């Protein structure tokens, strides 16, 4: 019989040694259509969207005028426009935001099509086999895959794969993945895998931070034309003004998300994600001021007037 902890972390071992999948809750999808959807998105986000091409996907960040994160997108070329996979729960908000950014000369539309698409993440060394492939698509490449009678798109994203599935076929795909040996990840297990891998999540991808602070460096072009937030990001890079960075923390016990991190009583950051890894014990992600983010730095997490020691670690955690 499984313990309560084992039930809570359902799928964790499969994600590390076999194949596991996680159905993204409240997935967001927006489609921009019209005369020049690529050019319109180019002016809104951080990456060079002109490099996007059929058969490829691209991650780019929607930022505020102060370069804070509003949303993180994965882009696809559609037959009649550009598809945008948003952060969970952001589809309707992002569609409305873009609609407010359209001027008469743009000649584009932005439509919330979140209800039409499901998103499934697939992880583990046997993930390709569960999908019926010899290998998962490389990062930012797209493969068309049919599983359980449903044709969908699969794109690499680091060590995992994102499946963009027609909503009415999602249950069939989930059943087929299970038949091929993949185990469904619980939300808690998925969070453990994410933190061990050093991947920022919803607590890190917020208006509290810039893309550079959240380690989304690869999503930023410094050579493209103007976009909202560009001047701030350019100053952070050109004048070495990235004053804080996402880092890992090893902890002796649980701490709350949002807890302050200090050095000699002085606050230098905050905890953004906390998990208990079956292999590594208590781990956290935190955004810490430089140079205290460097690996093997001893810090203190402040909790209700007391402190708990913490040690910084490079991301991803090396022994995950």
C-alpha positions as CSV (number, residue, x, y, z in Angstrom):
1,X,0.0,0.0,0.0
2,X,1.3,3.5,-0.9
3,X,2.0,6.0,1.8
4,X,0.3,9.4,1.7
5,X,3.6,10.9,0.5
6,X,3.9,8.4,-2.3
7,X,0.3,9.1,-3.4
8,X,1.0,12.8,-3.3
9,X,4.1,12.3,-5.5
10,X,2.5,10.0,-8.0
11,X,4.6,9.7,-11.1
12,X,7.8,11.2,-9.8
13,X,9.9,8.0,-10.2
14,X,8.4,7.6,-13.7
15,X,9.4,11.1,-14.6
16,X,13.0,10.3,-13.6
17,X,13.3,6.7,-14.8
18,X,10.5,6.0,-17.2
19,X,7.8,8.2,-18.8
20,X,5.3,10.5,-17.1
21,X,2.8,13.1,-18.3
22,X,1.0,16.1,-16.8
23,X,-2.1,17.6,-18.2
24,X,-1.6,21.4,-17.9
25,X,-4.5,23.0,-16.0
26,X,-6.4,25.9,-17.5
27,X,-4.2,26.0,-20.7
28,X,-4.1,29.2,-22.7
29,X,-4.0,29.6,-26.5
30,X,-4.3,32.8,-28.5
31,X,-4.1,33.1,-32.3
32,X,-3.0,36.3,-34.0
33,X,-4.2,36.6,-37.6
34,X,-4.1,39.2,-40.3
35,X,-1.8,41.1,-42.6
36,X,1.4,40.7,-40.6
37,X,0.9,38.8,-37.3
38,X,4.6,38.1,-37.0
39,X,5.5,41.8,-37.2
40,X,2.8,42.6,-34.6
41,X,4.2,40.1,-32.1
42,X,7.7,41.2,-32.9
43,X,6.8,44.6,-31.5
44,X,5.3,43.2,-28.3
45,X,7.8,40.7,-27.0
46,X,11.5,40.0,-26.3
47,X,12.6,37.5,-28.8
48,X,13.3,37.9,-32.5
49,X,10.0,36.6,-33.8
50,X,11.2,37.1,-37.4
51,X,13.3,33.9,-36.8
52,X,10.1,31.8,-36.3
53,X,9.4,29.5,-39.2
54,X,7.2,26.5,-40.0
55,X,8.4,23.4,-38.1
56,X,9.8,25.5,-35.3
57,X,8.5,26.9,-32.1
58,X,9.9,29.8,-30.1
59,X,9.7,31.1,-26.6
60,X,9.3,34.8,-26.1
61,X,8.3,37.0,-23.2
62,X,5.6,39.7,-23.0
63,X,7.0,42.5,-20.8
64,X,5.7,45.7,-19.3
65,X,7.3,49.1,-19.9
66,X,9.5,48.4,-16.9
67,X,10.5,45.0,-18.4
68,X,8.5,43.0,-15.8
69,X,7.1,39.6,-16.9
70,X,3.4,39.8,-18.0
71,X,3.3,36.4,-19.8
72,X,5.7,33.8,-21.3
73,X,4.7,32.5,-24.8
74,X,5.6,29.6,-27.0
75,X,4.9,30.5,-30.6
76,X,3.9,28.3,-33.5
77,X,3.3,29.1,-37.2
78,X,-0.4,28.4,-38.0
79,X,-1.7,28.2,-41.6
80,X,-3.4,31.5,-41.2
81,X,-1.4,33.2,-38.4
82,X,0.7,32.8,-35.3
83,X,-0.4,30.6,-32.5
84,X,0.5,31.6,-28.9
85,X,0.7,29.1,-26.0
86,X,0.4,31.3,-22.9
87,X,1.1,30.5,-19.3
88,X,-1.7,28.6,-17.6
89,X,-4.7,30.8,-16.9
90,X,-3.5,33.6,-19.1
91,X,-5.3,32.9,-22.4
92,X,-8.2,35.3,-22.0
93,X,-6.1,38.0,-20.2
94,X,-3.4,37.9,-22.9
95,X,-6.0,38.0,-25.7
96,X,-7.6,41.2,-24.2
97,X,-4.1,42.7,-23.7
98,X,-3.2,42.2,-27.3
99,X,-6.5,43.5,-28.5
100,X,-5.8,46.7,-26.7
101,X,-2.4,47.0,-28.4
102,X,-3.8,46.7,-32.0
103,X,-3.8,50.0,-33.9
104,X,-5.6,50.6,-37.2
105,X,-2.4,50.2,-39.3
106,X,-1.7,46.7,-37.8
107,X,-4.6,45.0,-39.5
108,X,-4.5,41.9,-37.2
109,X,-6.8,40.2,-34.8
110,X,-6.1,38.4,-31.5
111,X,-8.5,35.6,-30.6
112,X,-8.6,33.6,-27.4
113,X,-8.9,30.0,-28.6
114,X,-8.0,28.3,-25.2
115,X,-11.1,26.2,-25.2
116,X,-10.0,24.5,-28.5
117,X,-6.7,23.1,-27.2
118,X,-5.4,21.0,-24.4
119,X,-1.7,20.9,-23.4
120,X,0.1,17.9,-22.0
121,X,3.7,17.8,-20.8
122,X,5.7,14.6,-21.3
123,X,8.9,13.8,-19.3
124,X,11.3,11.0,-18.6
125,X,13.9,8.9,-20.5
126,X,11.1,6.7,-22.0
127,X,8.9,9.6,-23.1
128,X,9.7,9.2,-26.8
129,X,8.7,5.6,-26.7
130,X,5.4,6.4,-25.0
131,X,4.7,8.9,-27.8
132,X,5.6,6.3,-30.4
133,X,8.8,8.2,-31.5
134,X,12.4,7.2,-31.7
135,X,13.4,10.5,-30.0
136,X,11.6,13.5,-28.7
137,X,11.7,16.7,-30.9
138,X,14.7,18.8,-30.2
139,X,14.2,22.0,-28.3
140,X,12.1,24.4,-30.4
141,X,11.4,21.8,-33.1
142,X,7.9,20.7,-33.9
143,X,6.8,17.2,-34.9
144,X,3.3,16.1,-35.9
145,X,2.3,13.0,-34.0
146,X,-0.7,10.8,-34.1
147,X,-1.5,8.9,-30.9
148,X,-4.8,7.3,-29.9
149,X,-6.3,8.4,-33.2
150,X,-5.5,12.0,-32.5
151,X,-3.1,14.1,-34.5
152,X,-1.3,16.8,-32.5
153,X,1.9,18.8,-32.4
154,X,4.8,18.0,-30.1
155,X,7.7,20.4,-29.4
156,X,10.8,20.0,-27.4
157,X,11.3,22.3,-24.3
158,X,14.5,21.4,-22.5
159,X,14.3,17.9,-21.1
160,X,10.5,17.7,-21.6
161,X,8.1,17.7,-24.5
162,X,4.9,19.8,-24.9
163,X,1.9,18.3,-26.7
164,X,-0.6,20.7,-28.2
165,X,-3.7,18.5,-28.5
166,X,-7.2,19.3,-29.9
167,X,-9.4,19.6,-26.8
168,X,-11.9,16.9,-27.9
169,X,-9.0,14.4,-28.3
170,X,-7.2,15.0,-25.0
171,X,-8.8,12.1,-23.2
172,X,-7.9,9.7,-26.0
173,X,-4.3,10.9,-25.9
174,X,-4.0,10.5,-22.1
175,X,-5.4,7.0,-22.4
176,X,-3.0,6.1,-25.2
177,X,0.0,7.5,-23.2
178,X,-1.1,5.3,-20.2
179,X,-1.3,2.3,-22.4
180,X,2.2,2.9,-23.6
181,X,3.5,2.9,-20.0
182,X,3.4,6.6,-19.1
183,X,2.3,7.5,-15.6
184,X,0.3,10.6,-14.8
185,X,2.1,13.1,-12.7
186,X,0.4,14.6,-9.7
187,X,0.6,18.4,-9.4
188,X,3.0,18.0,-6.4
189,X,5.2,15.6,-8.3
190,X,5.3,17.8,-11.3
191,X,6.4,20.7,-9.1
192,X,9.2,18.6,-7.6
193,X,10.5,17.7,-11.0
194,X,10.3,21.4,-12.1
195,X,12.2,22.7,-9.1
196,X,14.9,20.0,-9.3
197,X,15.3,20.9,-13.0
198,X,15.5,24.6,-12.1
199,X,12.6,25.6,-14.3
200,X,10.8,28.8,-13.3
201,X,7.0,28.4,-12.7
202,X,4.1,30.6,-12.0
203,X,5.6,32.0,-8.8
204,X,8.7,33.1,-10.7
205,X,7.1,34.2,-14.0
206,X,5.3,37.3,-12.6
207,X,5.5,41.1,-12.7
208,X,7.8,40.9,-9.6
209,X,10.7,40.0,-11.9
210,X,12.3,40.7,-15.3
211,X,13.1,37.8,-17.7
212,X,16.8,38.2,-16.9
213,X,16.1,37.8,-13.2
214,X,14.1,34.7,-13.9
215,X,17.0,33.3,-16.1
216,X,15.1,33.6,-19.4
217,X,18.2,35.0,-21.1
218,X,17.7,32.8,-24.2
219,X,14.3,34.5,-24.9
220,X,15.8,38.0,-25.3
221,X,17.1,39.5,-28.5
222,X,19.4,42.5,-28.1
223,X,19.6,43.2,-31.8
224,X,16.0,43.3,-32.9
225,X,13.9,46.5,-33.3
226,X,12.0,48.2,-30.5
227,X,9.6,46.4,-28.2
228,X,8.0,47.2,-24.9
229,X,10.5,46.9,-22.1
230,X,13.5,46.8,-24.4
231,X,15.4,49.8,-23.0
232,X,15.3,48.4,-19.4
233,X,16.5,44.9,-20.5
234,X,19.3,46.5,-22.7
235,X,20.5,48.5,-19.7
236,X,20.5,45.4,-17.5
237,X,22.7,43.6,-20.0
238,X,24.9,46.4,-21.3
239,X,25.6,48.0,-17.9
240,X,25.7,44.8,-15.9
241,X,22.5,45.9,-14.0
242,X,21.0,42.4,-13.5
243,X,21.1,42.9,-9.7
244,X,19.3,39.6,-8.8
245,X,19.0,36.1,-10.2
246,X,17.0,33.0,-9.8
247,X,18.9,30.4,-7.8
248,X,18.5,27.1,-6.0
249,X,18.4,26.7,-2.2
250,X,19.0,23.6,-0.2
251,X,17.1,23.7,3.1
252,X,16.9,21.5,6.3
253,X,13.2,22.0,6.6
254,X,10.1,23.5,4.9
255,X,9.8,27.3,4.5
256,X,6.9,29.3,3.2
257,X,6.8,30.8,-0.3
258,X,7.5,34.5,0.0
259,X,9.8,34.1,3.0
260,X,12.6,36.7,3.0
261,X,16.2,35.5,2.5
262,X,18.9,37.4,4.4
263,X,22.6,37.8,4.9
264,X,23.7,39.2,8.3
265,X,20.2,40.3,9.0
266,X,19.9,42.2,5.7
267,X,17.2,41.0,3.2
268,X,18.7,40.0,-0.2
269,X,15.9,38.1,-1.8
270,X,12.8,35.9,-1.4
271,X,11.7,32.3,-1.7
272,X,9.5,31.7,-4.7
273,X,9.0,27.8,-4.8
274,X,9.4,25.1,-2.2
275,X,9.3,21.3,-2.6
276,X,10.4,18.2,-0.7
277,X,12.4,16.0,-3.1
278,X,12.4,12.3,-2.5
279,X,16.1,12.3,-3.4
280,X,17.4,15.6,-2.2
281,X,15.2,16.7,0.7
282,X,13.8,20.2,1.0
283,X,14.6,22.4,-2.0
284,X,13.6,25.9,-3.1
285,X,13.9,28.4,-5.9
286,X,14.6,31.9,-4.8
287,X,15.4,35.2,-6.5
288,X,18.6,36.5,-4.7
289,X,20.6,39.7,-5.1
290,X,24.1,39.3,-6.6
291,X,26.6,38.2,-5.5
292,X,24.8,36.2,-2.8
293,X,23.2,34.0,-5.5
294,X,26.5,32.3,-6.3
295,X,26.6,28.5,-5.5
296,X,27.5,27.3,-2.0
297,X,26.7,30.7,-0.4
298,X,25.3,30.4,3.2
299,X,22.1,32.4,3.7
300,X,19.3,32.6,6.2
301,X,15.6,32.3,5.5
302,X,13.5,34.4,7.9
303,X,10.4,32.8,9.4
304,X,8.2,34.4,12.1
305,X,11.1,36.1,13.8
306,X,13.5,33.1,13.6
307,X,15.9,32.0,10.9
308,X,16.6,28.8,9.1
309,X,20.0,28.2,7.3
310,X,20.1,27.7,3.6
311,X,22.8,27.1,1.0
312,X,22.6,28.3,-2.6
313,X,22.9,25.7,-5.4
314,X,23.5,26.0,-9.1
315,X,20.4,25.2,-11.3
316,X,19.5,22.6,-12.2
317,X,20.3,20.8,-9.0
318,X,23.2,18.6,-10.0
319,X,22.2,15.4,-8.4
320,X,18.5,15.4,-9.3
